[in-house]
């Protein structure tokens, strides 16, 4: 999924971020407001991982959100028939 979409719908995605990276607090996530670079930094800091690993985790997570979003959208279309 395009990060601009995640940032634009941050309130929706914030809970999903919290599910994946539970050490991040609600206050931290509110302050980040979907900023990818800041989120990567917080993940790196909280989990003691490299910048590259934090970036990889974010990339993989965002890709999965796109898959989930797309399949959820198709499910809704299927149910309306």
Secondary structure, 3 states (H helix, E strand, C coil): CCHHHHHHCHHHHHHHHHHHCCCCCHHHHHHHCCCHHHHHHHHHHHHCCCHHHHHHHHHHHHHHHHHHHHHHHHHHHHHCC
